[in-house]
Amino acid sequence: MALQTSDFNPFDYMETQQEINTFLEECLADDDPNTFIEALGLLVKKHGVSDIAKATGLNRESLYKAVNGKTKPRWETIFKVMRALNFRLTTQVA
C-alpha cells in the first residue's frame, strides 16, 4: 500500500501576521534567493492564486511561474505580489 502525502504549507500553521512576517524575513535572509520566492509562492497559494493574480494584474499561469522557485522573476513581478499580499520590505543595517 502506497503512502499518500499532501503538500505542506507552513502558512497553514501560522496564526498571526507577525508569525508570517518573521517567517518571510527569515526566508529573505537566506543565502538562496529562491527560498524567499518559494515562500512567497506558498503564501500566494494560501491567499488564493486567483485573488492574487487579479490583484497583481497577472494571469494565473504567469503568477505560478513567477513564484515556483524555478525561474528568476522580475523585481516588478515580485513587488506586485508583495503589494497584493500587504507585505512591505524595510531596510536596516546588519
C-alpha positions as CSV (number, residue, x, y, z in Angstrom):
1,M,0.0,0.0,0.0
2,A,1.5,3.3,-1.1
3,L,1.9,6.1,1.4
4,Q,-0.2,9.1,0.5
5,T,1.2,12.5,1.3
6,S,-0.1,16.0,0.8
7,D,1.6,19.3,0.1
8,F,2.9,21.1,3.2
9,N,2.3,24.8,3.5
10,P,3.8,26.3,6.7
11,F,1.4,29.3,6.4
12,D,-1.4,26.9,7.3
13,Y,0.1,26.7,10.8
14,M,0.7,30.4,11.4
15,E,-1.9,32.3,13.3
16,T,-0.7,35.9,13.4
17,Q,0.6,38.4,10.8
18,Q,3.7,38.7,13.0
19,E,4.5,35.0,12.5
20,I,4.1,35.4,8.8
21,N,6.3,38.5,8.7
22,T,9.0,36.8,10.7
23,F,9.0,33.7,8.5
24,L,9.2,35.8,5.3
25,E,12.0,37.9,6.8
26,E,14.0,34.7,7.7
27,C,13.4,33.4,4.2
28,L,14.7,36.7,2.7
29,A,17.8,36.5,4.9
30,D,18.7,33.1,3.4
31,D,21.7,32.9,1.1
32,D,19.5,31.4,-1.6
33,P,17.1,34.0,-3.1
34,N,14.8,31.2,-4.2
35,T,13.9,30.5,-0.6
36,F,12.1,33.8,-0.4
37,I,10.4,33.3,-3.8
38,E,9.2,29.8,-2.9
39,A,7.9,31.1,0.5
40,L,6.1,33.9,-1.4
41,G,4.6,31.2,-3.6
42,L,3.3,29.3,-0.6
43,L,1.7,32.5,0.7
44,V,0.1,33.1,-2.6
45,K,-1.4,29.7,-2.5
46,K,-2.7,30.3,1.0
47,H,-4.4,33.5,-0.1
48,G,-5.7,32.1,-3.3
49,V,-3.9,32.2,-6.6
50,S,-6.9,33.7,-8.5
51,D,-7.3,36.5,-6.0
52,I,-3.6,37.4,-6.1
53,A,-3.5,37.1,-9.9
54,K,-6.4,39.6,-10.1
55,A,-4.8,42.0,-7.6
56,T,-1.5,41.9,-9.5
57,G,-2.8,42.1,-13.0
58,L,-1.0,38.8,-13.8
59,N,-2.7,35.7,-15.2
60,R,-2.6,32.6,-13.1
61,E,0.0,30.8,-15.2
62,S,2.4,33.7,-15.1
63,L,1.9,34.0,-11.3
64,Y,2.6,30.3,-10.8
65,K,5.8,30.5,-12.9
66,A,7.0,33.6,-11.1
67,V,6.8,32.1,-7.6
68,N,7.6,28.4,-8.2
69,G,11.3,28.9,-7.3
70,K,12.5,27.5,-10.6
71,T,12.5,30.8,-12.5
72,K,14.1,34.1,-11.8
73,P,11.1,36.5,-11.7
74,R,11.5,40.2,-12.5
75,W,11.6,42.5,-9.5
76,E,8.4,44.2,-10.8
77,T,6.5,40.9,-10.5
78,I,7.7,40.2,-7.0
79,F,6.9,43.8,-6.0
80,K,3.3,43.4,-7.3
81,V,2.9,40.1,-5.5
82,M,4.2,41.6,-2.2
83,R,1.9,44.5,-2.5
84,A,-1.1,42.3,-3.2
85,L,-0.2,40.3,0.0
86,N,0.3,43.6,2.0
87,F,3.9,42.7,2.7
88,R,6.4,45.6,2.7
89,L,10.2,45.4,2.7
90,T,12.1,47.6,5.0
91,T,15.9,48.1,5.2
92,Q,18.2,48.1,8.2
93,V,21.9,48.0,8.8
94,A,23.0,44.5,9.6
